[in-house]
Amino acid sequence: MPFGERDINQMRFRVAELIRPAYGAAMHDKATLRPFLATLLGVALLSLMDVFMKNASLAVGAYSTLVFRHFVGIALTVPAYVASRPVRPDARTLRLHALRGGAAAFTSLTFFSALVILPLAEAIALSFISPLVALALAALILKEKIRRSAIWAALLGLAGVGVIIAGRIGGERMTDEAWMGIGLVLISALTYAWNLILQRQQALRAKPLEIAAFQSSTITLFLLPAAPWFLALPPADAWFDIAAAAVLGVAGGLVLAWSYARAEAQVLVPVEYSGFIWAVLFGWTMLGEPLRIATAAGAMLIIGGCWIAAPRRRPEQAAL
């Protein structure tokens, strides 16, 4: 049953009331609060990017949209990086840049291919298996000690996603194309979990501008070999969407690189769940995708997970 504008406003009010205590609890320590807030901003920027990526992908396909978006990203970041007269990255840092570029290329291609098929909010909801996987990877790869509150935050967010998926499956007949979209999102979510861990490792060794420049460049290098078979020139009306997605992707990447250098992955990863709230709002206002009762119920659980994840004490700080 779709919601009206009044219901949307009530949901926004309840979300704000739920999150506000987390802000107050951490306000005495700005160094603790800022990475949390920066991650919320970065996720919002990337969620808005998804809207423009979906529009462009519907016009020219996910592969071509990704290639041209990262061409624009290179034009935005590489000249600025070179002009900053950077120190040449060492071999370990270059390896991290390459690993994350490959992981991001595969994740992006599978996710945006699914986004052509599925509504934005549902695709984002399905992708939330990745923060749960990333919490486990943070313990295995980064040797972080996972706090009990972080586990509960991830599980609560995952429960919210389950409510949303159950509501959709129970509400209409699933086509073969829809199941393919679900499969693509779940595959992308697994590699995105690894990408989150690489993001933390990368942020500890490189500055945000370096990360953004190498991200666009390495993703493009991984995608280009398939260009003779799949690359198509976008129509004129798709270029605005591609350019907007590139700008938002660079801005979101810079913000997340800054925040992941200043807080543990287990603190910031559950904040990824807030992306669903943005997907609901952007999908409804910009794409005309309806909001359903199950979606709203799941959103409340996801926001609860973000509230639990909000830092109450100073996480491990990392100097850049």
Rosetta silent file (secondary structure, phi, psi, omega in degrees, C-alpha in Angstrom):
SEQUENCE: MPFGERDINQMRFRVAELIRPAYGAAMHDKATLRPFLATLLGVALLSLMDVFMKNASLAVGAYSTLVFRHFVGIALTVPAYVASRPVRPDARTLRLHALRGGAAAFTSLTFFSALVILPLAEAIALSFISPLVALALAALILKEKIRRSAIWAALLGLAGVGVIIAGRIGGERMTDEAWMGIGLVLISALTYAWNLILQRQQALRAKPLEIAAFQSSTITLFLLPAAPWFLALPPADAWFDIAAAAVLGVAGGLVLAWSYARAEAQVLVPVEYSGFIWAVLFGWTMLGEPLRIATAAGAMLIIGGCWIAAPRRRPEQAAL
SCORE:     score description
SCORE:     0.000 S_00000001
   1 L     0.000  114.235 -176.535    0.000    0.000    0.000 S_00000001
   2 L   -65.083  151.688  177.490    1.765    3.207   -1.124 S_00000001
   3 L   -92.030  157.132  172.226    2.301    6.056    1.305 S_00000001
   4 L   -98.384 -179.528 -176.953    1.231    9.662    0.794 S_00000001
   5 H   -63.641  -36.654  179.234    3.204   12.829    1.381 S_00000001
   6 H   -62.275  -40.896  178.747    1.899   13.139    4.947 S_00000001
   7 H   -65.526  -38.298  178.378    3.161    9.661    5.781 S_00000001
   8 H   -61.508  -45.623 -179.622    6.565   10.485    4.295 S_00000001
   9 H   -63.126  -39.210  177.509    6.849   13.606    6.463 S_00000001
  10 H   -64.313  -38.866  179.394    5.878   11.624    9.565 S_00000001
  11 H   -65.538  -41.216  177.790    8.535    9.024    8.761 S_00000001
  12 H   -59.647  -42.485 -179.612   11.173   11.758    8.365 S_00000001
  13 H   -62.697  -44.924 -179.538   10.205   13.176   11.760 S_00000001
  14 H   -65.262  -38.189  177.347   10.447    9.761   13.444 S_00000001
  15 H   -62.569  -45.128 -179.714   13.825    9.094   11.811 S_00000001
  16 H   -62.205  -41.040 -179.975   15.146   12.448   13.032 S_00000001
  17 H   -66.508  -32.505 -178.721   13.884   11.777   16.570 S_00000001
  18 H   -73.799  -38.401 -176.191   15.533    8.340   16.553 S_00000001
  19 H   -80.805  -28.929 -172.081   18.934    9.536   15.372 S_00000001
  20 H   -55.338  -39.979  179.143   19.131   12.723   17.464 S_00000001
  21 H   -59.662  -32.180  178.599   20.145   10.970   20.749 S_00000001
  22 H   -64.531  -39.729  178.485   23.211    9.520   19.009 S_00000001
  23 H   -63.891  -45.065 -177.749   24.324   13.005   18.067 S_00000001
  24 H   -65.055  -36.992 -178.148   23.823   14.306   21.598 S_00000001
  25 H   -66.398  -28.835 -176.719   25.691   11.413   23.170 S_00000001
  26 H  -105.553   -0.741 -172.388   28.761   12.052   21.045 S_00000001
  27 L   -63.176  -24.440 -179.051   28.605   15.826   20.740 S_00000001
  28 L   -70.307  -14.751 -177.303   31.145   16.323   23.497 S_00000001
  29 L  -127.384   93.222 -175.422   33.777   14.685   21.290 S_00000001
  30 H   -65.052  -30.881  179.318   33.873   16.215   17.827 S_00000001
  31 H   -65.692  -27.693  176.931   36.663   13.895   16.722 S_00000001
  32 H   -80.212  -40.930 -173.963   34.301   10.968   17.359 S_00000001
  33 H   -74.555  -37.171 -171.478   31.230   12.499   15.773 S_00000001
  34 H   -61.151  -44.720  177.076   32.744   13.902   12.599 S_00000001
  35 H   -61.235  -36.191  178.402   33.667   10.586   10.890 S_00000001
  36 H   -63.384  -48.450  179.875   30.163    9.291   11.644 S_00000001
  37 H   -66.808  -38.150  179.007   28.498   12.392   10.158 S_00000001
  38 H   -63.429  -37.814  178.095   30.908   12.423    7.201 S_00000001
  39 H   -65.960  -40.566  175.141   29.980    8.823    6.415 S_00000001
  40 H   -57.925  -43.549  179.205   26.285    9.731    6.476 S_00000001
  41 H   -65.338  -45.370 -179.618   27.016   12.538    4.009 S_00000001
  42 H   -60.621  -41.758  178.272   29.143   10.320    1.784 S_00000001
  43 H   -64.568  -38.591  178.299   26.453    7.637    1.646 S_00000001
  44 H   -63.418  -43.582  179.379   23.839   10.288    0.774 S_00000001
  45 H   -62.555  -42.252 -179.431   25.976   11.598   -2.098 S_00000001
  46 H   -71.545  -30.538  175.924   26.526    8.097   -3.470 S_00000001
  47 H   -67.883  -39.503  175.243   22.820    7.276   -3.149 S_00000001
  48 H   -66.081  -36.488  174.696   21.986   10.357   -5.198 S_00000001
  49 H   -57.712  -38.892 -179.503   24.631    9.246   -7.679 S_00000001
  50 H   -59.282  -34.246  178.736   22.729    5.955   -8.043 S_00000001
  51 H   -61.985  -48.886 -179.238   19.681    7.879   -9.309 S_00000001
  52 H   -68.689  -34.588  177.143   21.648    9.473  -12.144 S_00000001
  53 H   -65.575  -38.288  178.967   23.447    6.197  -12.871 S_00000001
  54 H   -65.152  -44.810  179.230   20.108    4.396  -13.206 S_00000001
  55 H   -58.684  -47.158 -178.780   18.789    7.019  -15.631 S_00000001
  56 H   -68.083  -38.797 -179.378   21.923    6.831  -17.782 S_00000001
  57 H   -65.283  -34.798  175.738   22.085    3.019  -17.616 S_00000001
  58 H   -65.012  -28.317 -177.725   18.516    2.761  -18.877 S_00000001
  59 H   -84.455  -38.894 -171.427   19.558    4.898  -21.859 S_00000001
  60 H  -132.647   -2.676 -178.766   22.879    3.343  -22.846 S_00000001
  61 L    98.499  151.516 -175.563   23.521    0.344  -20.577 S_00000001
  62 H   -65.282  -39.761 -176.579   25.405   -0.069  -17.314 S_00000001
  63 H   -63.224  -52.448 -178.285   28.784   -0.818  -18.912 S_00000001
  64 H   -63.799  -38.528  177.972   28.956    2.254  -21.148 S_00000001
  65 H   -60.692  -43.063  179.465   27.601    4.471  -18.380 S_00000001
  66 H   -64.078  -45.182 -178.259   30.353    3.294  -16.033 S_00000001
  67 H   -61.123  -49.218 -177.644   33.126    3.806  -18.579 S_00000001
  68 H   -71.188  -32.416  175.280   32.092    7.353  -19.490 S_00000001
  69 H   -60.926  -42.606 -178.114   31.381    8.256  -15.863 S_00000001
  70 H   -77.461  -24.091  168.712   34.935    7.314  -14.934 S_00000001
  71 H   -59.044  -45.985  177.677   36.335    9.187  -17.941 S_00000001
  72 H   -64.575  -40.276  178.154   34.723   12.273  -16.407 S_00000001
  73 H   -60.481  -39.830  176.831   36.033   11.235  -12.995 S_00000001
  74 H   -62.604  -44.151  179.846   39.587   11.047  -14.357 S_00000001
  75 H   -62.229  -30.285 -179.226   39.221   14.533  -15.843 S_00000001
  76 H   -81.281  -35.831 -168.701   38.075   15.844  -12.448 S_00000001
  77 H  -104.265  -39.053 -173.526   40.617   14.169  -10.174 S_00000001
  78 H   -65.233  -46.266  177.438   43.872   13.359  -11.994 S_00000001
  79 H   -59.320  -39.752  178.877   44.848   16.965  -12.940 S_00000001
  80 H   -66.329  -37.501  178.746   44.151   18.104   -9.361 S_00000001
  81 H   -66.611  -45.018  178.690   46.184   15.199   -7.994 S_00000001
  82 H   -63.548  -40.749 -179.461   49.139   15.914  -10.290 S_00000001
  83 H   -65.560  -22.126  179.441   48.979   19.639   -9.461 S_00000001
  84 L   -78.118   -1.846 -179.920   49.284   18.807   -5.754 S_00000001
  85 L    52.033   62.284 -174.689   52.817   17.465   -6.426 S_00000001
  86 L   -75.596  157.784  169.918   52.237   14.207   -4.587 S_00000001
  87 L   -77.264  137.657 -177.927   54.832   11.817   -3.272 S_00000001
  88 L   -62.105  129.308  178.981   54.896    8.665   -5.390 S_00000001
  89 L   -62.134  146.121  176.933   52.917    5.874   -3.642 S_00000001
  90 L   -76.827  175.283 -173.642   54.940    2.897   -2.477 S_00000001
  91 H   -61.841  -38.691 -178.534   54.417   -0.609   -3.856 S_00000001
  92 H   -66.744  -40.212  179.455   52.010   -1.681   -1.096 S_00000001
  93 H   -67.753  -40.991  177.210   49.810    1.377   -1.607 S_00000001
  94 H   -61.173  -36.937  178.175   49.779    0.881   -5.392 S_00000001
  95 H   -64.716  -41.863  177.641   48.699   -2.709   -4.806 S_00000001
  96 H   -62.919  -41.694  177.318   45.810   -1.512   -2.638 S_00000001
  97 H   -58.660  -44.091 -178.292   44.786    0.986   -5.334 S_00000001
  98 H   -67.982  -43.546 -179.962   44.784   -1.798   -7.922 S_00000001
  99 H   -61.519  -45.454 -178.349   42.913   -4.277   -5.721 S_00000001
 100 H   -69.469  -35.112  176.879   40.211   -1.779   -4.841 S_00000001
 101 H   -60.891  -43.481  178.496   39.911   -0.666   -8.466 S_00000001
 102 H   -66.186  -43.692  178.818   39.292   -4.242   -9.577 S_00000001
 103 H   -63.929  -41.885 -178.822   36.827   -4.919   -6.776 S_00000001
 104 H   -68.143  -36.373  179.390   34.998   -1.649   -7.426 S_00000001
 105 H   -63.117  -46.257 -179.922   34.805   -2.278  -11.181 S_00000001
 106 H   -67.176  -43.635  179.745   33.173   -5.686  -10.683 S_00000001
 107 H   -60.232  -46.567 -177.509   30.896   -4.423   -7.903 S_00000001
 108 H   -64.163  -43.744 -176.489   29.748   -1.420   -9.929 S_00000001
 109 H   -64.242  -43.919  179.885   29.085   -3.380  -13.100 S_00000001
 110 H   -70.578  -40.151 -177.605   26.957   -6.021  -11.383 S_00000001
 111 H   -67.210  -46.682 -176.768   25.110   -3.524   -9.167 S_00000001
 112 H   -74.203  -23.869  170.724   24.195   -1.048  -11.901 S_00000001
 113 H   -65.996  -39.036  176.737   23.173   -3.875  -14.211 S_00000001
 114 H   -69.010  -34.047 -177.362   20.758   -4.933  -11.473 S_00000001
 115 H   -66.090  -24.192  175.007   19.603   -1.352  -10.988 S_00000001
 116 L   -66.393  -28.249 -175.522   18.301   -1.328  -14.560 S_00000001
 117 L   -94.326  -42.788 -171.407   15.958   -4.148  -13.532 S_00000001
 118 L  -101.613  154.472  170.203   15.047   -3.400   -9.903 S_00000001
 119 L   -61.559  151.851 -175.352   13.692   -0.286   -8.149 S_00000001
 120 H   -57.061  -49.646 -176.042   16.398    1.766   -6.464 S_00000001
 121 H   -61.988  -39.212 -178.763   15.229    1.165   -2.870 S_00000001
 122 H   -70.327  -38.634  177.378   14.968   -2.594   -3.356 S_00000001
 123 H   -63.985  -43.506  178.007   18.407   -2.855   -4.948 S_00000001
 124 H   -63.350  -41.777 -179.618   19.943   -0.879   -2.104 S_00000001
 125 H   -59.813  -46.470  179.484   18.078   -3.025    0.441 S_00000001
 126 H   -63.069  -32.779 -177.410   19.399   -6.253   -1.059 S_00000001
 127 L   -70.526  -10.222 -175.062   22.927   -4.868   -1.108 S_00000001
 128 L   -75.934    5.432  167.649   22.881   -4.519    2.683 S_00000001
 129 H   -67.728  -24.458 -174.300   24.202   -8.034    3.100 S_00000001
 130 H   -66.064  -41.720  177.487   27.610   -6.425    2.449 S_00000001
 131 H   -61.323  -34.167  178.295   28.006   -4.514    5.751 S_00000001
 132 H   -65.556  -43.408  176.910   27.343   -7.731    7.671 S_00000001
 133 H   -65.246  -38.726 -177.840   30.008   -9.545    5.642 S_00000001
 134 H   -64.977  -32.874  177.309   32.336   -6.556    6.012 S_00000001
 135 H   -62.539  -39.555  176.948   32.136   -6.719    9.808 S_00000001
 136 H   -68.116  -41.179  178.833   33.469  -10.268    9.669 S_00000001
 137 H   -65.049  -32.814  178.412   36.160   -9.250    7.178 S_00000001
 138 H   -61.142  -35.567  177.807   37.186   -6.371    9.466 S_00000001
 139 H   -73.598  -39.860 -176.163   38.043   -8.948   12.119 S_00000001
 140 H   -76.176  -41.819 -172.739   39.850  -11.284    9.712 S_00000001
 141 H   -95.648  -46.409 -175.892   41.775   -8.750    7.599 S_00000001
 142 L   -89.805   -6.224 -179.029   42.095   -5.613    9.729 S_00000001
 143 L    59.319   29.772  175.952   42.388   -7.533   13.034 S_00000001
 144 L   -78.888  143.444  174.379   39.748   -5.260   14.563 S_00000001
 145 L   -85.260  114.327 -175.371   38.023   -6.473   17.709 S_00000001
 146 L   -78.479  119.063  178.662   34.334   -6.499   16.839 S_00000001
 147 L   -76.606  152.407 -177.845   32.259   -5.013   19.645 S_00000001
 148 H   -60.249  -36.783 -179.103   28.931   -6.613   20.523 S_00000001
 149 H   -64.029  -34.640  178.636   27.058   -3.397   19.720 S_00000001
 150 H   -66.926  -37.360  178.315   28.449   -3.419   16.167 S_00000001
 151 H   -66.322  -45.433  178.753   27.173   -6.964   15.637 S_00000001
 152 H   -62.029  -37.178  178.358   23.707   -6.061   16.951 S_00000001
 153 H   -61.931  -44.864 -179.915   23.676   -3.000   14.681 S_00000001
 154 H   -65.091  -42.103 -179.179   24.442   -5.125   11.626 S_00000001
 155 H   -67.385  -38.427  178.413   21.858   -7.763   12.548 S_00000001
 156 H   -65.097  -42.589  176.788   19.157   -5.174   13.196 S_00000001
 157 H   -63.112  -40.616  178.940   19.832   -3.570    9.832 S_00000001
 158 H   -65.561  -35.862  176.690   19.752   -6.950    8.120 S_00000001
 159 H   -62.988  -39.334  176.547   16.418   -7.725    9.792 S_00000001
 160 H   -61.530  -41.315  177.234   15.047   -4.510    8.312 S_00000001
 161 H   -62.504  -40.420  178.879   16.207   -5.588    4.885 S_00000001
 162 H   -61.109  -39.718  177.118   14.482   -8.947    5.395 S_00000001
 163 H   -60.797  -43.103 -178.319   11.191   -7.234    6.147 S_00000001
 164 H   -65.722  -44.913 -179.168   11.457   -5.224    2.936 S_00000001
 165 H   -64.830  -42.493  179.287   12.306   -8.219    0.770 S_00000001
 166 H   -61.560  -39.967  178.264    9.497  -10.292    2.306 S_00000001
 167 H   -62.949  -37.595 -179.605    7.035   -7.504    1.602 S_00000001
 168 H   -73.141  -45.752 -178.232    8.047   -7.345   -2.040 S_00000001
 169 H   -64.038  -36.664 -179.549    8.052  -11.093   -2.671 S_00000001
 170 H   -77.497  -13.582 -174.255    4.697  -11.459   -0.958 S_00000001
 171 H   -94.673  -19.248 -177.840    3.170   -8.560   -2.843 S_00000001
 172 L  -157.854  162.404 -179.414    3.662   -9.551   -6.485 S_00000001
 173 L   -72.822  131.755 -179.186    4.747  -12.342   -8.813 S_00000001
 174 L   -86.707  127.318  177.197    8.502  -12.496   -9.303 S_00000001
 175 L   -88.592  166.698  176.639    9.678  -12.671  -12.921 S_00000001
 176 H   -61.621  -36.917  179.382   12.861  -14.344  -14.170 S_00000001
 177 H   -64.638  -40.132  178.432   14.301  -10.888  -14.858 S_00000001
 178 H   -64.422  -41.545  177.876   13.615   -9.792  -11.265 S_00000001
 179 H   -64.729  -36.159  176.961   15.350  -12.887   -9.893 S_00000001
 180 H   -64.107  -41.000  176.970   18.327  -12.159  -12.147 S_00000001
 181 H   -61.442  -42.171  177.805   18.460   -8.622  -10.750 S_00000001
 182 H   -61.724  -43.482  178.834   18.390   -9.988   -7.199 S_00000001
 183 H   -62.171  -41.414  178.959   21.222  -12.379   -8.017 S_00000001
 184 H   -64.002  -40.552  179.290   23.343   -9.594   -9.495 S_00000001
 185 H   -64.683  -43.190 -178.979   22.841   -7.404   -6.423 S_00000001
 186 H   -64.799  -37.955  176.066   23.802  -10.215   -4.042 S_00000001
 187 H   -64.068  -44.880  179.842   26.947  -10.945   -6.059 S_00000001
 188 H   -64.652  -32.455 -178.664   27.890   -7.272   -6.049 S_00000001
 189 H   -65.284  -36.234  179.508   27.231   -7.088   -2.301 S_00000001
 190 H   -64.890  -44.383  179.432   29.848   -9.739   -1.567 S_00000001
 191 H   -73.991  -27.393  176.888   32.585   -7.889   -3.445 S_00000001
 192 H   -67.316  -32.639  176.008   31.403   -4.581   -2.000 S_00000001
 193 H   -60.293  -44.458  176.564   32.041   -5.969    1.486 S_00000001
 194 H   -64.413  -38.504  179.486   35.661   -6.572    0.492 S_00000001
 195 H   -60.103  -37.429  178.671   35.701   -3.112   -1.078 S_00000001
 196 H   -63.498  -39.428  178.470   34.738   -1.570    2.305 S_00000001
 197 H   -68.924  -43.805  176.451   37.708   -3.255    3.973 S_00000001
 198 H   -60.174  -35.648  178.809   40.058   -2.166    1.184 S_00000001
 199 H   -60.982  -42.342  177.515   38.677    1.352    1.612 S_00000001
 200 H   -64.901  -46.226  179.721   39.766    1.380    5.266 S_00000001
 201 H   -62.450  -42.532 -179.480   43.233    0.012    4.408 S_00000001
 202 H   -63.932  -42.730 -177.165   43.586    2.485    1.544 S_00000001
 203 H   -65.935  -24.197  178.155   42.503    5.449    3.678 S_00000001
 204 L   -79.134  -13.450 -174.920   45.240    4.682    6.217 S_00000001
 205 L  -118.650  -11.398 -175.515   47.948    4.905    3.549 S_00000001
 206 L  -143.054  154.522  178.381   46.799    7.591    1.093 S_00000001
 207 L   -81.471  159.089 -175.039   45.089   10.970    1.098 S_00000001
 208 H   -54.924  -41.471 -177.955   41.545   11.366   -0.264 S_00000001
 209 H   -65.553  -39.370  176.634   42.579   13.070   -3.530 S_00000001
 210 H   -62.377  -44.294  179.913   45.067   10.314   -4.329 S_00000001
 211 H   -61.169  -44.741 -178.572   42.430    7.672   -3.624 S_00000001
 212 H   -63.704  -42.814 -179.283   39.870    9.410   -5.848 S_00000001
 213 H   -64.861  -45.366  179.878   42.335    9.795   -8.744 S_00000001
 214 H   -70.321  -32.144  179.721   43.504    6.182   -8.603 S_00000001
 215 H   -62.006  -51.513  179.956   39.953    4.921   -8.136 S_00000001
 216 H   -62.827  -40.355 -176.031   38.676    6.436  -11.377 S_00000001
 217 H   -69.345  -46.723 -176.232   41.833    5.446  -13.270 S_00000001
 218 H   -70.782  -37.703  176.325   42.063    1.825  -12.119 S_00000001
 219 H   -60.224  -43.843  179.081   38.348    1.142  -12.580 S_00000001
 220 H   -60.709  -42.536  179.892   38.610    2.462  -16.146 S_00000001
 221 H   -62.803  -37.328  178.590   41.626    0.226  -16.840 S_00000001
 222 H   -72.042  -29.737 -176.997   39.707   -2.828  -15.638 S_00000001
 223 H   -84.791  -32.124 -169.661   36.639   -1.966  -17.735 S_00000001
 224 H   -61.151  -33.546 -179.734   38.277   -0.926  -21.021 S_00000001
 225 H   -53.912  -26.940 -179.579   39.294   -4.398  -22.334 S_00000001
 226 H   -88.438   -0.010 -174.333   35.604   -5.138  -23.019 S_00000001
 227 H   -59.120  -40.641 -178.740   35.060   -1.842  -24.894 S_00000001
 228 H   -58.254  -24.056 -176.683   35.285   -3.271  -28.461 S_00000001
 229 H  -102.069  -29.712 -169.578   32.250   -5.449  -27.739 S_00000001
 230 H  -121.397  -15.021 -174.500   30.130   -3.452  -25.296 S_00000001
 231 L   -76.487  130.870  177.509   30.961    0.272  -25.405 S_00000001
 232 L  -131.804  145.447 -179.921   28.303    2.509  -26.979 S_00000001
 233 L   -74.223  126.772 -178.802   28.208    6.288  -27.300 S_00000001
 234 L   -66.070  148.945  172.764   25.545    7.741  -24.964 S_00000001
 235 L   -67.736  163.378 -174.054   22.710    9.793  -26.475 S_00000001
 236 H   -57.282  -39.546 -175.411   22.825   13.540  -25.893 S_00000001
 237 H   -76.147   -6.078  178.801   20.260   13.520  -23.082 S_00000001
 238 H   -91.559  -13.944 -175.022   22.276   10.942  -21.073 S_00000001
 239 H   -66.915  -35.301  177.737   25.404   13.089  -20.738 S_00000001
 240 H   -62.544  -44.507  178.665   23.989   15.229  -17.941 S_00000001
 241 H   -61.168  -42.292 -179.851   23.192   12.120  -15.905 S_00000001
 242 H   -64.373  -45.216 -179.678   26.685   10.722  -16.519 S_00000001
 243 H   -64.467  -43.332  178.752   28.381   14.002  -15.563 S_00000001
 244 H   -62.552  -41.731  178.202   26.237   14.398  -12.437 S_00000001
 245 H   -62.890  -38.853  179.596   26.997   10.802  -11.405 S_00000001
 246 H   -64.611  -46.371 -179.616   30.721   11.428  -11.887 S_00000001
 247 H   -62.817  -46.051 -179.682   30.733   14.574   -9.747 S_00000001
 248 H   -66.224  -37.099  178.690   28.683   12.926   -6.993 S_00000001
 249 H   -64.807  -42.751  177.977   30.815    9.778   -7.119 S_00000001
 250 H   -64.951  -45.956 -178.916   34.043   11.768   -6.718 S_00000001
 251 H   -62.648  -45.386  178.825   32.571   13.903   -3.912 S_00000001
 252 H   -63.640  -39.674  178.498   31.188   10.871   -2.067 S_00000001
 253 H   -64.232  -40.359  178.230   34.473    9.006   -2.464 S_00000001
 254 H   -63.002  -44.351 -178.790   36.477   11.930   -1.063 S_00000001
 255 H   -64.182  -43.491 -178.848   34.194   12.227    1.957 S_00000001
 256 H   -69.295  -35.767  176.551   34.314    8.492    2.697 S_00000001
 257 H   -61.385  -39.640  178.090   38.100    8.373    2.280 S_00000001
 258 H   -64.265  -45.916 -174.869   38.359   11.130    4.893 S_00000001
 259 H   -72.066  -38.542 -178.422   36.039    9.416    7.364 S_00000001
 260 H   -71.391  -15.206  173.974   37.492    5.899    6.991 S_00000001
 261 L   -80.726   -9.620 -172.250   40.933    7.293    7.830 S_00000001
 262 L  -121.327    0.132  178.104   39.591    8.492   11.181 S_00000001
 263 L  -151.619  154.236 -179.607   37.393    5.685   12.506 S_00000001
 264 L   -64.218  151.135  179.422   37.346    1.903   12.570 S_00000001
 265 H   -60.576  -36.884 -177.337   35.513    0.084    9.797 S_00000001
 266 H   -66.540  -24.930  176.947   33.183   -1.603   12.315 S_00000001
 267 H   -76.354  -39.052 -172.155   31.978    1.836   13.481 S_00000001
 268 H   -91.952  -30.347 -175.930   31.329    3.180    9.993 S_00000001
 269 H   -57.040  -45.398  179.466   30.198    0.107    8.043 S_00000001
 270 H   -63.227  -19.769  177.545   26.731   -0.131    9.681 S_00000001
 271 H   -66.490  -18.621  175.243   26.146    3.518    8.702 S_00000001
 272 H   -56.064  -26.518  179.891   25.937    2.181    5.137 S_00000001
 273 H   -62.292  -24.521  179.086   22.387    1.167    6.091 S_00000001
 274 H   -64.135  -18.805  177.569   21.371    4.822    6.014 S_00000001
 275 H   -58.384  -27.648  179.424   21.708    4.583    2.228 S_00000001
 276 H   -67.393  -38.160  178.478   18.342    2.884    2.155 S_00000001
 277 H   -60.953  -44.387  177.762   16.623    5.948    3.611 S_00000001
 278 H   -64.097  -39.626 -179.980   18.162    8.086    0.882 S_00000001
 279 H   -62.777  -39.740  177.392   17.184    5.503   -1.742 S_00000001
 280 H   -61.436  -49.108 -176.457   13.564    5.610   -0.555 S_00000001
 281 H   -66.752  -46.009 -179.193   13.447    9.411   -0.676 S_00000001
 282 H   -69.391  -38.997  178.491   15.299    9.776   -3.991 S_00000001
 283 H   -63.137  -38.982 -178.950   13.411    6.895   -5.586 S_00000001
 284 H   -73.277  -45.552 -173.661   10.080    8.402   -4.569 S_00000001
 285 H   -82.216  -31.976 -172.411   10.827   12.052   -5.429 S_00000001
 286 H  -107.625  -26.812 -177.546   13.042   11.625   -8.526 S_00000001
 287 L  -113.726   -5.777  179.947   12.084    8.268  -10.052 S_00000001
 288 L    70.687   23.823  179.434    8.432    7.992   -9.024 S_00000001
 289 L   -85.570  128.938 -173.956    8.988    4.674   -7.218 S_00000001
 290 L   -72.088  152.871  174.456    6.293    4.064   -4.551 S_00000001
 291 L  -102.545  127.710 -177.030    7.008    3.617   -0.871 S_00000001
 292 L  -109.155  165.242 -176.717    5.227    0.654    0.726 S_00000001
 293 H   -59.469  -44.119 -179.744    4.395   -0.215    4.344 S_00000001
 294 H   -62.333  -35.674  178.607    6.976   -3.024    4.451 S_00000001
 295 H   -64.088  -44.769  179.951    9.582   -0.609    3.117 S_00000001
 296 H   -65.012  -40.881 -179.995    8.831    1.930    5.864 S_00000001
 297 H   -63.777  -44.449  177.708    8.895   -0.765    8.577 S_00000001
 298 H   -63.761  -35.908  179.443   12.236   -2.070    7.375 S_00000001
 299 H   -61.755  -38.556  178.867   13.587    1.480    7.221 S_00000001
 300 H   -62.923  -39.828  177.807   12.839    1.974   10.928 S_00000001
 301 H   -66.232  -39.761  179.780   14.858   -1.131   11.791 S_00000001
 302 H   -63.962  -44.251  177.874   17.731    0.048    9.578 S_00000001
 303 H   -63.142  -36.386  175.121   17.796    3.463   11.248 S_00000001
 304 H   -59.508  -39.625  176.369   17.801    1.675   14.609 S_00000001
 305 H   -63.121  -39.763  177.161   20.940   -0.136   13.487 S_00000001
 306 H   -64.608  -37.376  179.412   22.566    3.182   12.580 S_00000001
 307 H   -64.013  -43.027  178.082   21.655    4.573   16.001 S_00000001
 308 H   -63.559  -36.499 -177.071   23.342    1.623   17.725 S_00000001
 309 H   -74.514  -17.654 -177.822   26.408    2.081   15.486 S_00000001
 310 L   -58.118  128.985 -175.806   26.768    5.769   16.376 S_00000001
 311 L   -67.851  131.451  174.751   30.057    6.139   18.299 S_00000001
 312 L  -101.479  -12.658  177.470   29.744    6.938   22.009 S_00000001
 313 L  -142.709  166.505 -174.320   33.462    7.068   22.637 S_00000001
 314 L   -64.640  120.256  173.514   36.566    7.926   20.644 S_00000001
 315 L   -77.388  172.122  177.026   37.390    5.225   18.107 S_00000001
 316 L   -56.703  127.143  179.908   40.944    4.510   17.071 S_00000001
 317 L   -96.963  148.496  179.123   42.270    7.599   15.281 S_00000001
 318 L  -130.474  124.207 -179.529   44.585    7.390   12.306 S_00000001
 319 L   -80.499  141.678  176.528   46.764   10.248   11.204 S_00000001
 320 L   -92.302    0.000    0.000   47.012   11.044    7.545 S_00000001
